[in-house]
Amino acid sequence: MTINVLPAVRTLNVEVWSDIACPWCYIGKRRFATVLADFPHREHVEVTWRAYELSPSTPVGPGRPEIEMLAALKGIPHDQVKRMFAQVTAVAAGEGLAYDFDRALAVNTFAAHRLVHLARTTGGADLAERTLEALFSAHFEHGADLGDDDTLVRIVSAAGVDADEARAALGDDTGADAVRADEDEARALGVTGVPFFVVDRRIAVSGAQPADVFARLLETAWRDANPVQVLATADGAACVDDACAI
């Protein structure tokens, strides 16, 4: 007699390190969301979006045209930067995202990350995700200046964050320690690029991977976290492939 025992379901904890200024992070976020929506155990998956700054030395304040900034940083012509951005824009379009690098502004993202943490503290994971989505879209699709406090408040309040709380947070150090803690954890895990997805601090993938990679990540993690226990006291009559013992 064989009995399959299903133990109590364990929730998968997915952590994603990303930067709001990273075009591949938004693409990766959209791809992962699409896969998660089709995952049969999605109600048992918790996602935490963690902060990572690709360029923490970017000056705080008004943004600078992304094309101009990257050309100066890499020492390459503007036309070459535009060709690079055109390739990323085409990939983003495949995920339903309308990138507009002609309007995109390079900014220091520390304050924006702080507001995502504020959203999580005041409204939980769902509000944090909506806030991050709104910031990504504002930056890459609408040319919003995320270096401007008024602009940040407008964006996050439209996502559901209390406007007064957001403005107060920008006026003090709210969320600063949380952002730094995220970045410290990233270093401890050996993260050198984003997006970076890790499940239960055991299985990880780096980059805006194809959908099938994210699907395998979730499926593998689920099987590891929720194995079926087979209790066999004796061999029972069974059919195997094309034959049956009769």
C-alpha positions as CSV (number, residue, x, y, z in Angstrom):
1,M,0.0,0.0,0.0
2,T,1.4,3.4,-1.0
3,I,0.2,6.7,0.5
4,N,1.2,10.1,-0.8
5,V,1.4,12.6,2.1
6,L,1.2,16.3,1.3
7,P,2.7,18.2,4.2
8,A,1.6,21.7,5.1
9,V,2.4,24.1,2.2
10,R,5.5,26.2,2.6
11,T,5.3,29.7,1.1
12,L,8.1,30.7,-1.4
13,N,9.9,33.9,-0.5
14,V,11.2,35.6,-3.6
15,E,13.5,38.6,-3.2
16,V,14.4,40.8,-6.1
17,W,17.2,43.3,-6.1
18,S,16.7,46.0,-8.7
19,D,17.4,49.6,-9.5
20,I,14.7,52.0,-10.8
21,A,17.3,53.4,-13.2
22,C,18.0,49.9,-14.7
23,P,16.1,49.2,-18.0
24,W,16.7,45.5,-17.7
25,C,15.2,45.5,-14.2
26,Y,11.8,46.8,-15.5
27,I,11.9,44.2,-18.3
28,G,12.8,41.5,-15.8
29,K,10.0,42.6,-13.4
30,R,7.4,42.4,-16.2
31,R,8.6,39.0,-17.4
32,F,8.6,37.6,-13.8
33,A,5.2,39.0,-13.2
34,T,3.8,37.3,-16.3
35,V,5.3,34.0,-15.3
36,L,4.1,34.3,-11.7
37,A,0.5,35.1,-12.9
38,D,0.5,31.6,-14.5
39,F,2.2,29.8,-11.7
40,P,-0.3,27.3,-10.2
41,H,0.9,28.0,-6.6
42,R,1.1,31.8,-7.0
43,E,-1.0,32.4,-3.9
44,H,1.8,30.8,-1.9
45,V,4.5,33.1,-3.3
46,E,5.6,36.3,-1.5
47,V,7.7,38.8,-3.5
48,T,9.9,41.4,-1.8
49,W,11.5,44.1,-4.0
50,R,14.8,45.2,-2.6
51,A,16.9,48.3,-3.4
52,Y,20.1,48.4,-5.3
53,E,21.9,51.5,-6.7
54,L,23.8,51.0,-9.9
55,S,25.3,54.5,-9.6
56,P,25.1,55.8,-6.1
57,S,27.6,58.5,-7.0
58,T,25.1,60.2,-9.3
59,P,24.5,63.7,-8.0
60,V,21.3,64.3,-6.0
61,G,19.0,66.7,-7.6
62,P,17.5,67.4,-11.1
63,G,18.0,64.7,-13.7
64,R,20.3,64.9,-16.7
65,P,19.4,63.5,-20.1
66,E,20.2,59.7,-20.1
67,I,21.7,59.7,-23.5
68,E,24.0,62.6,-22.6
69,M,25.0,61.0,-19.3
70,L,25.9,57.6,-20.7
71,A,27.8,59.1,-23.6
72,A,29.9,61.1,-21.2
73,L,30.3,58.2,-18.8
74,K,31.4,55.7,-21.5
75,G,33.2,58.2,-23.7
76,I,31.2,57.2,-26.8
77,P,29.2,59.2,-29.4
78,H,25.6,60.0,-28.8
79,D,24.6,58.1,-31.9
80,Q,26.1,54.9,-30.5
81,V,24.2,55.4,-27.3
82,K,21.0,55.9,-29.2
83,R,21.6,52.6,-31.1
84,M,22.2,50.8,-27.8
85,F,19.0,52.3,-26.3
86,A,17.0,51.3,-29.5
87,Q,17.9,47.7,-29.0
88,V,16.7,47.8,-25.3
89,T,13.6,49.6,-26.4
90,A,12.8,46.9,-28.9
91,V,13.1,44.2,-26.2
92,A,11.0,46.2,-23.8
93,A,8.3,46.6,-26.4
94,G,8.1,42.8,-26.6
95,E,7.0,42.9,-22.9
96,G,4.4,45.6,-23.5
97,L,6.6,48.5,-22.3
98,A,7.0,51.7,-24.2
99,Y,10.5,53.0,-23.4
100,D,11.3,56.6,-24.4
101,F,15.0,57.2,-23.9
102,D,14.8,60.5,-25.7
103,R,13.1,61.8,-22.6
104,A,14.6,59.6,-19.9
105,L,16.6,61.4,-17.2
106,A,19.5,60.0,-15.2
107,V,19.0,60.6,-11.5
108,N,20.2,59.4,-8.1
109,T,17.6,56.8,-7.2
110,F,18.2,56.7,-3.4
111,A,15.1,58.8,-2.6
112,A,12.9,56.8,-4.9
113,H,14.0,53.5,-3.2
114,R,13.3,55.0,0.2
115,L,9.7,55.7,-0.9
116,V,9.3,52.0,-2.0
117,H,10.3,51.1,1.5
118,L,7.8,53.6,2.9
119,A,5.1,52.0,0.8
120,R,5.9,48.5,2.1
121,T,5.9,49.8,5.7
122,T,2.6,51.6,5.4
123,G,0.7,49.4,2.9
124,G,2.5,46.0,2.6
125,A,4.0,44.2,-0.3
126,D,1.2,45.0,-2.8
127,L,1.6,48.8,-2.3
128,A,5.3,48.5,-2.5
129,E,5.0,46.6,-5.9
130,R,2.5,49.2,-7.2
131,T,4.8,52.0,-6.1
132,L,7.9,50.4,-7.8
133,E,5.9,49.8,-11.0
134,A,4.8,53.5,-11.0
135,L,8.3,54.7,-10.6
136,F,9.7,52.4,-13.3
137,S,7.0,53.5,-15.7
138,A,7.4,57.2,-14.9
139,H,11.2,57.0,-15.5
140,F,11.4,54.9,-18.6
141,E,8.1,55.6,-20.4
142,H,7.2,59.2,-19.4
143,G,10.5,61.0,-18.8
144,A,9.6,62.0,-15.3
145,D,12.4,63.6,-13.2
146,L,12.8,61.3,-10.2
147,G,15.3,63.7,-8.8
148,D,12.5,66.1,-8.1
149,D,10.7,65.7,-4.8
150,D,7.4,67.1,-6.0
151,T,7.5,64.7,-9.0
152,L,8.2,61.7,-6.7
153,V,5.3,62.6,-4.4
154,R,3.0,62.9,-7.3
155,I,4.0,59.5,-8.7
156,V,3.9,57.5,-5.5
157,S,0.7,59.1,-4.2
158,A,-1.0,58.1,-7.5
159,A,0.1,54.5,-6.7
160,G,-1.6,54.7,-3.3
161,V,1.1,56.1,-0.9
162,D,-0.2,58.9,1.3
163,A,1.2,62.2,-0.2
164,D,1.8,63.8,3.2
165,E,3.7,60.8,4.4
166,A,5.8,60.7,1.2
167,R,6.7,64.3,1.5
168,A,7.6,64.0,5.1
169,A,9.8,61.0,4.4
170,L,11.7,62.9,1.7
171,G,12.3,65.6,4.3
172,D,14.0,63.2,6.7
173,D,15.9,59.9,6.7
174,T,12.8,57.6,6.5
175,G,13.8,54.5,4.7
176,A,17.5,55.3,4.4
177,D,18.6,52.5,6.8
178,A,16.3,50.0,5.0
179,V,17.8,50.8,1.6
180,R,21.3,50.5,2.9
181,A,20.4,47.2,4.6
182,D,19.1,45.9,1.2
183,E,22.4,46.9,-0.4
184,D,24.5,45.3,2.4
185,E,22.5,42.1,1.9
186,A,23.2,42.2,-1.8
187,R,26.9,42.5,-1.2
188,A,26.7,39.6,1.3
189,L,25.0,37.4,-1.3
190,G,27.6,38.4,-3.9
191,V,25.2,40.4,-6.1
192,T,27.1,42.3,-8.7
193,G,24.4,43.1,-11.2
194,V,20.6,43.5,-11.3
195,P,17.9,42.4,-11.6
196,F,18.8,39.5,-9.2
197,F,16.1,37.0,-8.2
198,V,16.6,34.7,-5.2
199,V,14.1,32.2,-3.7
200,D,14.3,31.3,-0.1
201,R,17.9,32.4,-0.1
202,R,18.7,29.1,-1.9
203,I,18.1,29.4,-5.6
204,A,18.9,32.4,-7.7
205,V,19.0,33.7,-11.2
206,S,20.6,37.0,-12.4
207,G,19.3,39.2,-15.2
208,A,16.1,39.7,-17.1
209,Q,15.9,36.0,-18.0
210,P,13.4,34.5,-20.5
211,A,10.1,33.4,-19.2
212,D,11.0,29.7,-19.2
213,V,14.0,30.4,-16.9
214,F,11.7,32.1,-14.4
215,A,9.2,29.3,-14.7
216,R,11.9,26.7,-13.9
217,L,13.1,28.8,-11.0
218,L,9.6,28.8,-9.4
219,E,8.9,25.1,-10.2
220,T,12.3,24.0,-8.8
221,A,11.9,26.0,-5.7
222,W,8.4,24.8,-5.2
223,R,9.4,21.1,-5.5
224,D,12.2,21.6,-3.0
225,A,10.1,23.5,-0.5
226,N,7.0,21.2,-0.8
227,P,8.0,17.7,-1.6
228,V,5.5,14.9,-1.7
229,Q,6.3,12.3,0.9
230,V,5.7,8.7,-0.2
231,L,5.0,6.2,2.5
232,A,5.1,2.6,1.2
233,T,4.5,-0.3,3.6
234,A,4.4,-2.9,0.9
235,D,4.4,-3.1,-2.9
236,G,0.9,-2.9,-4.2
237,A,-0.6,-4.0,-7.5
238,A,0.2,-1.4,-10.1
239,C,0.4,-0.6,-13.8
240,V,3.8,0.4,-15.2
241,D,4.1,2.0,-18.6
242,D,2.3,-0.3,-21.0
243,A,2.0,-3.3,-18.7
244,C,-0.2,-4.3,-15.8
245,A,0.2,-7.0,-13.3
246,I,-3.0,-9.0,-13.4
